[in-house]
Amino acid sequence: MTLTALKNPADQLLAYRDAFNNAIPTGTVYKIAGLYDPIDYLMQLGGKRIRPAMVLAAAEAFGASQEKAMDVALAVETFHNFTLMHDDIMDKAPLRRGMPTVHEKWDANTAILSGDAMLVQAYQHLAKSDPAQLPELMRLFNHTAIEVCEGQQLDMEFETRDNVTVDEYMEMIELKTSVLLAAALKMGAIIAGASEEDQAKIYSYGIKVGLAFQLQDDYLDAFGDPEKFGKQVGGDILADKKTFLYLMCQDLASAEQLKSLKSFHGVVSEEKVAVVKDLFESTGASAIAKKEMNDYYNEALSLVDELNCSEEGKLLFRFLAEMVLVRTT
């Protein structure tokens, strides 16, 4: 049975993930193990594999085989994990997917150098693409890689800025989160020879799904069920993170509400979480966040309806958008 014959989109997504996991090189014995073992370690930690799955899904939806798209899927996921390896150093994160981060298991210098090698490996995977399509794929990959770095830089700058706007925040999460998902989908479409119009639409779909995902993440951090969310609810509030909810609340708050919001800066307490969540709701920030999520979701679905691709592909793309809207984790 081919993957496109699977009618259940959840099963289809899992099939793409499994196919990708089986394609990850394993068992290599390296002469310079200190450089490559950390790479293998991080790649084998797993994850949802949404980005490589979307490369494969878009390629098949527009008529190409997953085999033709696999090297690009490997390039996208290798690049994504390279950014995670370096992000973990910057964030001083102790865990990644429940396991020690590379800089904790080895050291920071190893994580920096192995991360550099991962970026090169991403290009090595990409270079195996069809020579006729490689220039276009390379342009998109390079443009996206720079955008992801720009998003990370903005995120770091926002930590020390007091005048971050909602529009700036949306630009940051688009660069840091959405563009790689969108590029993964467009690269799959390029591999399949889809029209420029369809390439643009599947890219735009990816941007909107990515934005909806991040807004939902912000919302769940404040209002999610802690047992289902899998981490401390209110973590962003306690860390004084400038999320969509916080920035929108700041814009809509009365003078008294703004004074209350600012009074808890630097405080770590249950009272702070309760008060700030109440402010998110009383100012209307939480309602606006939910509306924005729904708007991006509906715009994404409209784009799917316009695609000239297989019905199985459309079903999967709709399912991915719905996963964002209804998720609790």
Buried (B, 14 or more C-beta within 10 A) or exposed (E): EEBBEBEEBEEBBBBBBEBBBEBBEEEEEEEEEEBBBBBBBBBEBEBEBBBBBBBBBBBBBBBBBBEBBBBBBBBBBBBBBBBBBBBBBEEEBEEBEEBBBBBBBBEBEBBBBBBBBBBEBBBEBBEEBBEEBBEBBBEBBEEBBEBBBBBBEBBEEBEEEEEBEBEBBBBBBBBBBBBBBBBBBBBBBBBBBBEEEBBBBBBBBBBBBBBBBBBBBBBBBBBBEEEEBEEEBBEBBBEBBBBBBBBBBBEBBEEEBBEBBEEBEEBEEEEBBEBBBEBBBBBBBBEBBBEBBEBBBBBBBEBBEEBEBBEBBBBBBBBBBBBBBEBEE
